[in-house]
Structure formats: C-alpha cells, structure tokens
Amino acid sequence: MVCKRTIKDWDFATNAKPEEILKLFPDGFYDNQFGTVGIPLKDNQIAEITTYRSESEYKDRTSREVEWGKTIEEDLQRRILQLTQSP
C-alpha cells in the first residue's frame, strides 16, 4: 500500500483472546504461546491475528509468562515497530 507493492503478509492485533478469534474463524489454527491465530486465506496465504499482550515477569532467564493486554496502547509499549519491504 505505502510502497505500492503487492502485500504478501497480513498481521493484525486485537483485544479478542485466541478462543474468541477461533469462534469467528473456525478454519483458523492456534498452537503457540504468543496468542497468534492463523487464518488461512486463498493462494495458501495466512493472516495472523495476535491478542494484545502486556509485559510480565521472566519465569526464567529467557522467557516470560504471556499475559493478555487490554488496550492497543499497552501492547504497543512492549513492541519495536518497523516497516519491512521485501525485494
């Protein structure tokens, strides 16, 4: 859109929990700890919908407990935003 190129990857964020997303998209799949639900699209593409998350304490030196966030602002505080462009 911005770069006037074909979009190859769709990522969305929401306050809906994975179970709620799967009720809306019964063909979706969820098998990770990050709250990301994959939604099959045509042409073998997948849209990813991830539940807002908030920071939590480390449970060991390398991983944190996943806690669902309530607002987009809370989720954005923990993210590094970047635009990527594929060749």
PDB file with one MODEL, atoms N, CA, C and O in Angstrom:
MODEL        1
ATOM      1  N   MET A   1       0.825  -1.183   0.000  1.00  0.00           N
ATOM      2  CA  MET A   1       0.000   0.000   0.000  1.00  0.00           C
ATOM      3  C   MET A   1       0.874   1.254   0.000  1.00  0.00           C
ATOM      4  O   MET A   1       0.796   2.063  -0.924  1.00  0.00           O
ATOM      5  N   VAL A   2       1.696   1.417   1.020  1.00  0.00           N
ATOM      6  CA  VAL A   2       2.556   2.586   1.109  1.00  0.00           C
ATOM      7  C   VAL A   2       3.653   2.510   0.046  1.00  0.00           C
ATOM      8  O   VAL A   2       3.975   3.511  -0.595  1.00  0.00           O
ATOM      9  N   CYS A   3       4.218   1.332  -0.133  1.00  0.00           N
ATOM     10  CA  CYS A   3       5.319   1.160  -1.078  1.00  0.00           C
ATOM     11  C   CYS A   3       4.833   0.825  -2.487  1.00  0.00           C
ATOM     12  O   CYS A   3       5.643   0.630  -3.393  1.00  0.00           O
ATOM     13  N   LYS A   4       3.516   0.758  -2.673  1.00  0.00           N
ATOM     14  CA  LYS A   4       2.913   0.424  -3.960  1.00  0.00           C
ATOM     15  C   LYS A   4       3.394  -0.930  -4.480  1.00  0.00           C
ATOM     16  O   LYS A   4       3.685  -1.093  -5.665  1.00  0.00           O
ATOM     17  N   ARG A   5       3.469  -1.885  -3.572  1.00  0.00           N
ATOM     18  CA  ARG A   5       3.835  -3.254  -3.917  1.00  0.00           C
ATOM     19  C   ARG A   5       2.730  -4.194  -3.464  1.00  0.00           C
ATOM     20  O   ARG A   5       1.894  -3.838  -2.633  1.00  0.00           O
ATOM     21  N   THR A   6       2.736  -5.376  -4.011  1.00  0.00           N
ATOM     22  CA  THR A   6       1.758  -6.377  -3.609  1.00  0.00           C
ATOM     23  C   THR A   6       2.001  -6.772  -2.154  1.00  0.00           C
ATOM     24  O   THR A   6       3.136  -7.030  -1.753  1.00  0.00           O
ATOM     25  N   ILE A   7       0.945  -6.814  -1.382  1.00  0.00           N
ATOM     26  CA  ILE A   7       1.054  -7.203   0.020  1.00  0.00           C
ATOM     27  C   ILE A   7       1.104  -8.717   0.100  1.00  0.00           C
ATOM     28  O   ILE A   7       0.257  -9.407  -0.468  1.00  0.00           O
ATOM     29  N   LYS A   8       2.111  -9.237   0.814  1.00  0.00           N
ATOM     30  CA  LYS A   8       2.295 -10.684   0.917  1.00  0.00           C
ATOM     31  C   LYS A   8       2.032 -11.210   2.321  1.00  0.00           C
ATOM     32  O   LYS A   8       1.985 -12.422   2.532  1.00  0.00           O
ATOM     33  N   ASP A   9       1.863 -10.314   3.274  1.00  0.00           N
ATOM     34  CA  ASP A   9       1.774 -10.759   4.663  1.00  0.00           C
ATOM     35  C   ASP A   9       0.819  -9.842   5.416  1.00  0.00           C
ATOM     36  O   ASP A   9       0.976  -8.622   5.384  1.00  0.00           O
ATOM     37  N   TRP A  10      -0.178 -10.424   6.099  1.00  0.00           N
ATOM     38  CA  TRP A  10      -1.142  -9.632   6.876  1.00  0.00           C
ATOM     39  C   TRP A  10      -1.009  -9.994   8.348  1.00  0.00           C
ATOM     40  O   TRP A  10      -1.115 -11.166   8.709  1.00  0.00           O
ATOM     41  N   ASP A  11      -0.780  -9.009   9.192  1.00  0.00           N
ATOM     42  CA  ASP A  11      -0.720  -9.203  10.639  1.00  0.00           C
ATOM     43  C   ASP A  11      -1.661  -8.214  11.301  1.00  0.00           C
ATOM     44  O   ASP A  11      -1.657  -7.028  10.970  1.00  0.00           O
ATOM     45  N   PHE A  12      -2.466  -8.699  12.235  1.00  0.00           N
ATOM     46  CA  PHE A  12      -3.425  -7.865  12.944  1.00  0.00           C
ATOM     47  C   PHE A  12      -3.268  -8.072  14.438  1.00  0.00           C
ATOM     48  O   PHE A  12      -2.762  -9.104  14.879  1.00  0.00           O
ATOM     49  N   ALA A  13      -3.704  -7.087  15.221  1.00  0.00           N
ATOM     50  CA  ALA A  13      -3.716  -7.203  16.680  1.00  0.00           C
ATOM     51  C   ALA A  13      -5.112  -6.856  17.178  1.00  0.00           C
ATOM     52  O   ALA A  13      -5.800  -6.021  16.591  1.00  0.00           O
ATOM     53  N   THR A  14      -5.527  -7.502  18.265  1.00  0.00           N
ATOM     54  CA  THR A  14      -6.871  -7.319  18.781  1.00  0.00           C
ATOM     55  C   THR A  14      -6.904  -7.590  20.283  1.00  0.00           C
ATOM     56  O   THR A  14      -5.998  -8.216  20.832  1.00  0.00           O
ATOM     57  N   ASN A  15      -7.955  -7.112  20.935  1.00  0.00           N
ATOM     58  CA  ASN A  15      -8.134  -7.448  22.343  1.00  0.00           C
ATOM     59  C   ASN A  15      -8.883  -8.770  22.512  1.00  0.00           C
ATOM     60  O   ASN A  15      -9.045  -9.246  23.635  1.00  0.00           O
ATOM     61  N   ALA A  16      -9.340  -9.363  21.414  1.00  0.00           N
ATOM     62  CA  ALA A  16     -10.007 -10.667  21.488  1.00  0.00           C
ATOM     63  C   ALA A  16      -8.985 -11.750  21.818  1.00  0.00           C
ATOM     64  O   ALA A  16      -7.875 -11.747  21.285  1.00  0.00           O
ATOM     65  N   LYS A  17      -9.353 -12.655  22.678  1.00  0.00           N
ATOM     66  CA  LYS A  17      -8.467 -13.772  23.039  1.00  0.00           C
ATOM     67  C   LYS A  17      -8.531 -14.830  21.934  1.00  0.00           C
ATOM     68  O   LYS A  17      -9.501 -14.874  21.178  1.00  0.00           O
ATOM     69  N   PRO A  18      -7.501 -15.687  21.837  1.00  0.00           N
ATOM     70  CA  PRO A  18      -7.465 -16.683  20.755  1.00  0.00           C
ATOM     71  C   PRO A  18      -8.753 -17.499  20.625  1.00  0.00           C
ATOM     72  O   PRO A  18      -9.205 -17.768  19.512  1.00  0.00           O
ATOM     73  N   GLU A  19      -9.334 -17.887  21.735  1.00  0.00           N
ATOM     74  CA  GLU A  19     -10.553 -18.696  21.686  1.00  0.00           C
ATOM     75  C   GLU A  19     -11.701 -17.922  21.029  1.00  0.00           C
ATOM     76  O   GLU A  19     -12.518 -18.501  20.314  1.00  0.00           O
ATOM     77  N   GLU A  20     -11.753 -16.621  21.276  1.00  0.00           N
ATOM     78  CA  GLU A  20     -12.792 -15.786  20.673  1.00  0.00           C
ATOM     79  C   GLU A  20     -12.562 -15.626  19.167  1.00  0.00           C
ATOM     80  O   GLU A  20     -13.511 -15.635  18.384  1.00  0.00           O
ATOM     81  N   ILE A  21     -11.298 -15.480  18.771  1.00  0.00           N
ATOM     82  CA  ILE A  21     -10.960 -15.353  17.351  1.00  0.00           C
ATOM     83  C   ILE A  21     -11.346 -16.627  16.616  1.00  0.00           C
ATOM     84  O   ILE A  21     -11.897 -16.574  15.516  1.00  0.00           O
ATOM     85  N   LEU A  22     -11.054 -17.778  17.228  1.00  0.00           N
ATOM     86  CA  LEU A  22     -11.372 -19.055  16.584  1.00  0.00           C
ATOM     87  C   LEU A  22     -12.875 -19.264  16.421  1.00  0.00           C
ATOM     88  O   LEU A  22     -13.298 -19.966  15.502  1.00  0.00           O
ATOM     89  N   LYS A  23     -13.684 -18.674  17.287  1.00  0.00           N
ATOM     90  CA  LYS A  23     -15.140 -18.761  17.116  1.00  0.00           C
ATOM     91  C   LYS A  23     -15.577 -18.017  15.852  1.00  0.00           C
ATOM     92  O   LYS A  23     -16.516 -18.430  15.170  1.00  0.00           O
ATOM     93  N   LEU A  24     -14.883 -16.913  15.549  1.00  0.00           N
ATOM     94  CA  LEU A  24     -15.206 -16.135  14.346  1.00  0.00           C
ATOM     95  C   LEU A  24     -14.628 -16.755  13.077  1.00  0.00           C
ATOM     96  O   LEU A  24     -15.190 -16.608  11.991  1.00  0.00           O
ATOM     97  N   PHE A  25     -13.504 -17.445  13.224  1.00  0.00           N
ATOM     98  CA  PHE A  25     -12.810 -18.053  12.080  1.00  0.00           C
ATOM     99  C   PHE A  25     -12.575 -19.529  12.381  1.00  0.00           C
ATOM    100  O   PHE A  25     -11.477 -19.900  12.795  1.00  0.00           O
ATOM    101  N   PRO A  26     -13.587 -20.385  12.181  1.00  0.00           N
ATOM    102  CA  PRO A  26     -13.471 -21.798  12.547  1.00  0.00           C
ATOM    103  C   PRO A  26     -12.384 -22.553  11.791  1.00  0.00           C
ATOM    104  O   PRO A  26     -11.955 -23.614  12.245  1.00  0.00           O
ATOM    105  N   ASP A  27     -11.926 -22.039  10.654  1.00  0.00           N
ATOM    106  CA  ASP A  27     -10.835 -22.690   9.918  1.00  0.00           C
ATOM    107  C   ASP A  27      -9.465 -22.251  10.438  1.00  0.00           C
ATOM    108  O   ASP A  27      -8.437 -22.719   9.948  1.00  0.00           O
ATOM    109  N   GLY A  28      -9.448 -21.358  11.421  1.00  0.00           N
ATOM    110  CA  GLY A  28      -8.191 -20.866  11.969  1.00  0.00           C
ATOM    111  C   GLY A  28      -7.498 -21.920  12.818  1.00  0.00           C
ATOM    112  O   GLY A  28      -8.079 -22.951  13.158  1.00  0.00           O
ATOM    113  N   PHE A  29      -6.251 -21.642  13.150  1.00  0.00           N
ATOM    114  CA  PHE A  29      -5.482 -22.560  13.995  1.00  0.00           C
ATOM    115  C   PHE A  29      -4.666 -21.760  15.008  1.00  0.00           C
ATOM    116  O   PHE A  29      -4.247 -20.631  14.750  1.00  0.00           O
ATOM    117  N   TYR A  30      -4.457 -22.373  16.152  1.00  0.00           N
ATOM    118  CA  TYR A  30      -3.765 -21.710  17.266  1.00  0.00           C
ATOM    119  C   TYR A  30      -2.970 -22.767  18.006  1.00  0.00           C
ATOM    120  O   TYR A  30      -3.542 -23.650  18.645  1.00  0.00           O
ATOM    121  N   ASP A  31      -1.659 -22.677  17.923  1.00  0.00           N
ATOM    122  CA  ASP A  31      -0.833 -23.686  18.604  1.00  0.00           C
ATOM    123  C   ASP A  31       0.478 -23.076  19.112  1.00  0.00           C
ATOM    124  O   ASP A  31       1.543 -23.682  18.996  1.00  0.00           O
ATOM    125  N   ASN A  32       0.381 -21.884  19.670  1.00  0.00           N
ATOM    126  CA  ASN A  32       1.581 -21.220  20.162  1.00  0.00           C
ATOM    127  C   ASN A  32       1.279 -20.505  21.469  1.00  0.00           C
ATOM    128  O   ASN A  32       0.119 -20.392  21.867  1.00  0.00           O
ATOM    129  N   GLN A  33       2.306 -20.030  22.128  1.00  0.00           N
ATOM    130  CA  GLN A  33       2.123 -19.355  23.416  1.00  0.00           C
ATOM    131  C   GLN A  33       2.009 -17.844  23.302  1.00  0.00           C
ATOM    132  O   GLN A  33       1.929 -17.162  24.324  1.00  0.00           O
ATOM    133  N   PHE A  34       1.999 -17.303  22.095  1.00  0.00           N
ATOM    134  CA  PHE A  34       2.025 -15.859  21.921  1.00  0.00           C
ATOM    135  C   PHE A  34       0.666 -15.246  21.613  1.00  0.00           C
ATOM    136  O   PHE A  34       0.557 -14.027  21.482  1.00  0.00           O
ATOM    137  N   GLY A  35      -0.375 -16.073  21.495  1.00  0.00           N
ATOM    138  CA  GLY A  35      -1.693 -15.534  21.232  1.00  0.00           C
ATOM    139  C   GLY A  35      -1.954 -15.273  19.769  1.00  0.00           C
ATOM    140  O   GLY A  35      -2.857 -14.506  19.435  1.00  0.00           O
ATOM    141  N   THR A  36      -1.182 -15.896  18.875  1.00  0.00           N
ATOM    142  CA  THR A  36      -1.357 -15.678  17.445  1.00  0.00           C
ATOM    143  C   THR A  36      -2.211 -16.776  16.832  1.00  0.00           C
ATOM    144  O   THR A  36      -1.902 -17.961  16.955  1.00  0.00           O
ATOM    145  N   VAL A  37      -3.293 -16.367  16.168  1.00  0.00           N
ATOM    146  CA  VAL A  37      -4.167 -17.294  15.457  1.00  0.00           C
ATOM    147  C   VAL A  37      -3.904 -17.118  13.974  1.00  0.00           C
ATOM    148  O   VAL A  37      -3.896 -15.994  13.470  1.00  0.00           O
ATOM    149  N   GLY A  38      -3.688 -18.224  13.272  1.00  0.00           N
ATOM    150  CA  GLY A  38      -3.512 -18.190  11.828  1.00  0.00           C
ATOM    151  C   GLY A  38      -4.843 -18.396  11.143  1.00  0.00           C
ATOM    152  O   GLY A  38      -5.612 -19.282  11.517  1.00  0.00           O
ATOM    153  N   ILE A  39      -5.117 -17.582  10.144  1.00  0.00           N
ATOM    154  CA  ILE A  39      -6.352 -17.682   9.373  1.00  0.00           C
ATOM    155  C   ILE A  39      -5.969 -17.986   7.925  1.00  0.00           C
ATOM    156  O   ILE A  39      -5.359 -17.147   7.263  1.00  0.00           O
ATOM    157  N   PRO A  40      -6.316 -19.173   7.426  1.00  0.00           N
ATOM    158  CA  PRO A  40      -5.981 -19.490   6.028  1.00  0.00           C
ATOM    159  C   PRO A  40      -6.717 -18.559   5.060  1.00  0.00           C
ATOM    160  O   PRO A  40      -7.912 -18.301   5.207  1.00  0.00           O
ATOM    161  N   LEU A  41      -5.981 -18.070   4.082  1.00  0.00           N
ATOM    162  CA  LEU A  41      -6.539 -17.233   3.021  1.00  0.00           C
ATOM    163  C   LEU A  41      -6.385 -17.976   1.697  1.00  0.00           C
ATOM    164  O   LEU A  41      -5.822 -19.069   1.655  1.00  0.00           O
ATOM    165  N   LYS A  42      -6.880 -17.387   0.632  1.00  0.00           N
ATOM    166  CA  LYS A  42      -6.689 -18.017  -0.674  1.00  0.00           C
ATOM    167  C   LYS A  42      -5.219 -17.930  -1.073  1.00  0.00           C
ATOM    168  O   LYS A  42      -4.454 -17.157  -0.497  1.00  0.00           O
ATOM    169  N   ASP A  43      -4.840 -18.718  -2.048  1.00  0.00           N
ATOM    170  CA  ASP A  43      -3.456 -18.761  -2.554  1.00  0.00           C
ATOM    171  C   ASP A  43      -2.456 -19.184  -1.484  1.00  0.00           C
ATOM    172  O   ASP A  43      -1.307 -18.742  -1.506  1.00  0.00           O
ATOM    173  N   ASN A  44      -2.876 -20.036  -0.548  1.00  0.00           N
ATOM    174  CA  ASN A  44      -2.001 -20.580   0.508  1.00  0.00           C
ATOM    175  C   ASN A  44      -1.379 -19.517   1.397  1.00  0.00           C
ATOM    176  O   ASN A  44      -0.323 -19.754   1.983  1.00  0.00           O
ATOM    177  N   GLN A  45      -1.998 -18.365   1.511  1.00  0.00           N
ATOM    178  CA  GLN A  45      -1.501 -17.326   2.407  1.00  0.00           C
ATOM    179  C   GLN A  45      -2.197 -17.457   3.763  1.00  0.00           C
ATOM    180  O   GLN A  45      -3.246 -18.090   3.879  1.00  0.00           O
ATOM    181  N   ILE A  46      -1.604 -16.856   4.767  1.00  0.00           N
ATOM    182  CA  ILE A  46      -2.158 -16.900   6.124  1.00  0.00           C
ATOM    183  C   ILE A  46      -2.147 -15.503   6.706  1.00  0.00           C
ATOM    184  O   ILE A  46      -1.126 -14.817   6.666  1.00  0.00           O
ATOM    185  N   ALA A  47      -3.275 -15.079   7.247  1.00  0.00           N
ATOM    186  CA  ALA A  47      -3.335 -13.840   8.029  1.00  0.00           C
ATOM    187  C   ALA A  47      -3.101 -14.229   9.485  1.00  0.00           C
ATOM    188  O   ALA A  47      -3.630 -15.237   9.953  1.00  0.00           O
ATOM    189  N   GLU A  48      -2.320 -13.441  10.189  1.00  0.00           N
ATOM    190  CA  GLU A  48      -2.054 -13.708  11.602  1.00  0.00           C
ATOM    191  C   GLU A  48      -2.735 -12.654  12.456  1.00  0.00           C
ATOM    192  O   GLU A  48      -2.556 -11.455  12.239  1.00  0.00           O
ATOM    193  N   ILE A  49      -3.521 -13.109  13.433  1.00  0.00           N
ATOM    194  CA  ILE A  49      -4.211 -12.213  14.354  1.00  0.00           C
ATOM    195  C   ILE A  49      -3.694 -12.528  15.751  1.00  0.00           C
ATOM    196  O   ILE A  49      -3.839 -13.648  16.240  1.00  0.00           O
ATOM    197  N   THR A  50      -3.092 -11.534  16.386  1.00  0.00           N
ATOM    198  CA  THR A  50      -2.475 -11.732  17.695  1.00  0.00           C
ATOM    199  C   THR A  50      -3.185 -10.911  18.751  1.00  0.00           C
ATOM    200  O   THR A  50      -3.472  -9.730  18.555  1.00  0.00           O
ATOM    201  N   THR A  51      -3.464 -11.553  19.872  1.00  0.00           N
ATOM    202  CA  THR A  51      -4.088 -10.872  21.002  1.00  0.00           C
ATOM    203  C   THR A  51      -3.092  -9.898  21.625  1.00  0.00           C
ATOM    204  O   THR A  51      -1.906 -10.207  21.746  1.00  0.00           O
ATOM    205  N   TYR A  52      -3.581  -8.716  22.021  1.00  0.00           N
ATOM    206  CA  TYR A  52      -2.720  -7.758  22.719  1.00  0.00           C
ATOM    207  C   TYR A  52      -2.047  -8.466  23.889  1.00  0.00           C
ATOM    208  O   TYR A  52      -2.642  -9.325  24.539  1.00  0.00           O
ATOM    209  N   ARG A  53      -0.805  -8.094  24.142  1.00  0.00           N
ATOM    210  CA  ARG A  53      -0.075  -8.656  25.275  1.00  0.00           C
ATOM    211  C   ARG A  53       0.488  -7.535  26.133  1.00  0.00           C
ATOM    212  O   ARG A  53       0.622  -6.397  25.683  1.00  0.00           O
ATOM    213  N   SER A  54       0.813  -7.870  27.363  1.00  0.00           N
ATOM    214  CA  SER A  54       1.445  -6.906  28.255  1.00  0.00           C
ATOM    215  C   SER A  54       2.731  -7.525  28.788  1.00  0.00           C
ATOM    216  O   SER A  54       2.923  -8.740  28.723  1.00  0.00           O
ATOM    217  N   GLU A  55       3.596  -6.686  29.308  1.00  0.00           N
ATOM    218  CA  GLU A  55       4.842  -7.186  29.885  1.00  0.00           C
ATOM    219  C   GLU A  55       4.547  -7.966  31.147  1.00  0.00           C
ATOM    220  O   GLU A  55       3.582  -7.688  31.860  1.00  0.00           O
ATOM    221  N   SER A  56       5.384  -8.937  31.409  1.00  0.00           N
ATOM    222  CA  SER A  56       5.248  -9.743  32.622  1.00  0.00           C
ATOM    223  C   SER A  56       6.640 -10.062  33.134  1.00  0.00           C
ATOM    224  O   SER A  56       7.642  -9.745  32.494  1.00  0.00           O
ATOM    225  N   GLU A  57       6.684 -10.679  34.266  1.00  0.00           N
ATOM    226  CA  GLU A  57       7.965 -11.062  34.852  1.00  0.00           C
ATOM    227  C   GLU A  57       8.548 -12.271  34.108  1.00  0.00           C
ATOM    228  O   GLU A  57       7.810 -13.108  33.588  1.00  0.00           O
ATOM    229  N   TYR A  58       9.885 -12.345  34.067  1.00  0.00           N
ATOM    230  CA  TYR A  58      10.533 -13.513  33.488  1.00  0.00           C
ATOM    231  C   TYR A  58      10.308 -14.706  34.401  1.00  0.00           C
ATOM    232  O   TYR A  58      10.460 -14.605  35.618  1.00  0.00           O
ATOM    233  N   LYS A  59       9.943 -15.847  33.803  1.00  0.00           N
ATOM    234  CA  LYS A  59       9.802 -17.056  34.610  1.00  0.00           C
ATOM    235  C   LYS A  59      11.142 -17.788  34.705  1.00  0.00           C
ATOM    236  O   LYS A  59      11.339 -18.598  35.610  1.00  0.00           O
ATOM    237  N   ASP A  60      12.049 -17.515  33.794  1.00  0.00           N
ATOM    238  CA  ASP A  60      13.429 -17.967  33.865  1.00  0.00           C
ATOM    239  C   ASP A  60      14.258 -16.926  33.122  1.00  0.00           C
ATOM    240  O   ASP A  60      13.758 -15.829  32.875  1.00  0.00           O
ATOM    241  N   ARG A  61      15.472 -17.213  32.766  1.00  0.00           N
ATOM    242  CA  ARG A  61      16.336 -16.196  32.163  1.00  0.00           C
ATOM    243  C   ARG A  61      15.958 -15.845  30.725  1.00  0.00           C
ATOM    244  O   ARG A  61      16.371 -14.800  30.222  1.00  0.00           O
ATOM    245  N   THR A  62      15.187 -16.691  30.060  1.00  0.00           N
ATOM    246  CA  THR A  62      14.946 -16.480  28.631  1.00  0.00           C
ATOM    247  C   THR A  62      13.496 -16.277  28.229  1.00  0.00           C
ATOM    248  O   THR A  62      13.240 -15.824  27.113  1.00  0.00           O
ATOM    249  N   SER A  63      12.550 -16.589  29.076  1.00  0.00           N
ATOM    250  CA  SER A  63      11.157 -16.477  28.635  1.00  0.00           C
ATOM    251  C   SER A  63      10.284 -15.831  29.696  1.00  0.00           C
ATOM    252  O   SER A  63      10.560 -15.899  30.894  1.00  0.00           O
ATOM    253  N   ARG A  64       9.236 -15.212  29.218  1.00  0.00           N
ATOM    254  CA  ARG A  64       8.283 -14.535  30.086  1.00  0.00           C
ATOM    255  C   ARG A  64       6.943 -15.254  30.017  1.00  0.00           C
ATOM    256  O   ARG A  64       6.637 -15.949  29.048  1.00  0.00           O
ATOM    257  N   GLU A  65       6.167 -15.072  31.051  1.00  0.00           N
ATOM    258  CA  GLU A  65       4.792 -15.544  31.019  1.00  0.00           C
ATOM    259  C   GLU A  65       4.007 -14.636  30.084  1.00  0.00           C
ATOM    260  O   GLU A  65       4.212 -13.423  30.078  1.00  0.00           O
ATOM    261  N   VAL A  66       3.118 -15.213  29.301  1.00  0.00           N
ATOM    262  CA  VAL A  66       2.276 -14.410  28.419  1.00  0.00           C
ATOM    263  C   VAL A  66       1.075 -13.922  29.214  1.00  0.00           C
ATOM    264  O   VAL A  66       0.367 -14.708  29.844  1.00  0.00           O
ATOM    265  N   GLU A  67       0.859 -12.616  29.175  1.00  0.00           N
ATOM    266  CA  GLU A  67      -0.316 -12.015  29.806  1.00  0.00           C
ATOM    267  C   GLU A  67      -1.030 -11.214  28.741  1.00  0.00           C
ATOM    268  O   GLU A  67      -0.407 -10.436  28.019  1.00  0.00           O
ATOM    269  N   TRP A  68      -2.331 -11.400  28.640  1.00  0.00           N
ATOM    270  CA  TRP A  68      -3.104 -10.668  27.646  1.00  0.00           C
ATOM    271  C   TRP A  68      -3.243  -9.214  28.064  1.00  0.00           C
ATOM    272  O   TRP A  68      -3.523  -8.915  29.225  1.00  0.00           O
ATOM    273  N   GLY A  69      -3.048  -8.322  27.119  1.00  0.00           N
ATOM    274  CA  GLY A  69      -3.244  -6.897  27.351  1.00  0.00           C
ATOM    275  C   GLY A  69      -4.693  -6.526  27.102  1.00  0.00           C
ATOM    276  O   GLY A  69      -5.463  -7.302  26.535  1.00  0.00           O
ATOM    277  N   LYS A  70      -5.050  -5.333  27.532  1.00  0.00           N
ATOM    278  CA  LYS A  70      -6.432  -4.877  27.364  1.00  0.00           C
ATOM    279  C   LYS A  70      -6.568  -3.803  26.279  1.00  0.00           C
ATOM    280  O   LYS A  70      -7.640  -3.640  25.696  1.00  0.00           O
ATOM    281  N   THR A  71      -5.482  -3.072  26.009  1.00  0.00           N
ATOM    282  CA  THR A  71      -5.555  -1.971  25.053  1.00  0.00           C
ATOM    283  C   THR A  71      -4.401  -2.030  24.063  1.00  0.00           C
ATOM    284  O   THR A  71      -3.368  -2.648  24.322  1.00  0.00           O
ATOM    285  N   ILE A  72      -4.599  -1.373  22.923  1.00  0.00           N
ATOM    286  CA  ILE A  72      -3.534  -1.303  21.926  1.00  0.00           C
ATOM    287  C   ILE A  72      -2.338  -0.529  22.480  1.00  0.00           C
ATOM    288  O   ILE A  72      -1.192  -0.844  22.159  1.00  0.00           O
ATOM    289  N   GLU A  73      -2.599   0.476  23.306  1.00  0.00           N
ATOM    290  CA  GLU A  73      -1.501   1.262  23.889  1.00  0.00           C
ATOM    291  C   GLU A  73      -0.616   0.390  24.776  1.00  0.00           C
ATOM    292  O   GLU A  73       0.610   0.504  24.746  1.00  0.00           O
ATOM    293  N   GLU A  74      -1.241  -0.477  25.561  1.00  0.00           N
ATOM    294  CA  GLU A  74      -0.493  -1.387  26.419  1.00  0.00           C
ATOM    295  C   GLU A  74       0.360  -2.334  25.579  1.00  0.00           C
ATOM    296  O   GLU A  74       1.512  -2.603  25.922  1.00  0.00           O
ATOM    297  N   ASP A  75      -0.195  -2.837  24.488  1.00  0.00           N
ATOM    298  CA  ASP A  75       0.530  -3.739  23.606  1.00  0.00           C
ATOM    299  C   ASP A  75       1.693  -3.021  22.920  1.00  0.00           C
ATOM    300  O   ASP A  75       2.793  -3.567  22.829  1.00  0.00           O
ATOM    301  N   LEU A  76       1.453  -1.803  22.439  1.00  0.00           N
ATOM    302  CA  LEU A  76       2.489  -1.072  21.710  1.00  0.00           C
ATOM    303  C   LEU A  76       3.675  -0.693  22.585  1.00  0.00           C
ATOM    304  O   LEU A  76       4.784  -0.525  22.076  1.00  0.00           O
ATOM    305  N   GLN A  77       3.467  -0.556  23.878  1.00  0.00           N
ATOM    306  CA  GLN A  77       4.570  -0.202  24.780  1.00  0.00           C
ATOM    307  C   GLN A  77       5.658  -1.266  24.785  1.00  0.00           C
ATOM    308  O   GLN A  77       6.811  -0.964  25.095  1.00  0.00           O
ATOM    309  N   ARG A  78       5.318  -2.488  24.450  1.00  0.00           N
ATOM    310  CA  ARG A  78       6.294  -3.572  24.512  1.00  0.00           C
ATOM    311  C   ARG A  78       6.854  -3.947  23.143  1.00  0.00           C
ATOM    312  O   ARG A  78       7.687  -4.848  23.053  1.00  0.00           O
ATOM    313  N   ARG A  79       6.433  -3.299  22.109  1.00  0.00           N
ATOM    314  CA  ARG A  79       6.847  -3.659  20.753  1.00  0.00           C
ATOM    315  C   ARG A  79       7.871  -2.688  20.179  1.00  0.00           C
ATOM    316  O   ARG A  79       7.914  -1.511  20.537  1.00  0.00           O
ATOM    317  N   ILE A  80       8.681  -3.210  19.290  1.00  0.00           N
ATOM    318  CA  ILE A  80       9.546  -2.397  18.447  1.00  0.00           C
ATOM    319  C   ILE A  80       8.878  -2.406  17.076  1.00  0.00           C
ATOM    320  O   ILE A  80       8.781  -3.455  16.440  1.00  0.00           O
ATOM    321  N   LEU A  81       8.422  -1.253  16.624  1.00  0.00           N
ATOM    322  CA  LEU A  81       7.718  -1.186  15.350  1.00  0.00           C
ATOM    323  C   LEU A  81       8.698  -0.921  14.221  1.00  0.00           C
ATOM    324  O   LEU A  81       9.609  -0.101  14.339  1.00  0.00           O
ATOM    325  N   GLN A  82       8.486  -1.637  13.124  1.00  0.00           N
ATOM    326  CA  GLN A  82       9.317  -1.402  11.946  1.00  0.00           C
ATOM    327  C   GLN A  82       8.525  -1.739  10.696  1.00  0.00           C
ATOM    328  O   GLN A  82       7.661  -2.616  10.715  1.00  0.00           O
ATOM    329  N   LEU A  83       8.817  -1.054   9.633  1.00  0.00           N
ATOM    330  CA  LEU A  83       8.266  -1.389   8.331  1.00  0.00           C
ATOM    331  C   LEU A  83       9.316  -2.205   7.598  1.00  0.00           C
ATOM    332  O   LEU A  83      10.494  -1.850   7.569  1.00  0.00           O
ATOM    333  N   THR A  84       8.877  -3.285   7.019  1.00  0.00           N
ATOM    334  CA  THR A  84       9.806  -4.099   6.242  1.00  0.00           C
ATOM    335  C   THR A  84       9.323  -4.147   4.802  1.00  0.00           C
ATOM    336  O   THR A  84       8.124  -4.125   4.525  1.00  0.00           O
ATOM    337  N   GLN A  85      10.263  -4.211   3.917  1.00  0.00           N
ATOM    338  CA  GLN A  85       9.940  -4.263   2.497  1.00  0.00           C
ATOM    339  C   GLN A  85      10.710  -5.409   1.887  1.00  0.00           C
ATOM    340  O   GLN A  85      11.939  -5.443   1.946  1.00  0.00           O
ATOM    341  N   SER A  86       9.994  -6.345   1.303  1.00  0.00           N
ATOM    342  CA  SER A  86      10.645  -7.470   0.620  1.00  0.00           C
ATOM    343  C   SER A  86      11.085  -7.020  -0.760  1.00  0.00           C
ATOM    344  O   SER A  86      10.433  -6.190  -1.393  1.00  0.00           O
ATOM    345  N   PRO A  87      12.200  -7.577  -1.221  1.00  0.00           N
ATOM    346  CA  PRO A  87      12.661  -7.199  -2.564  1.00  0.00           C
ATOM    347  C   PRO A  87      11.701  -7.598  -3.649  1.00  0.00           C
ATOM    348  O   PRO A  87      11.960  -7.344  -4.826  1.00  0.00           O
TER     349      PRO A  87
ENDMDL
END
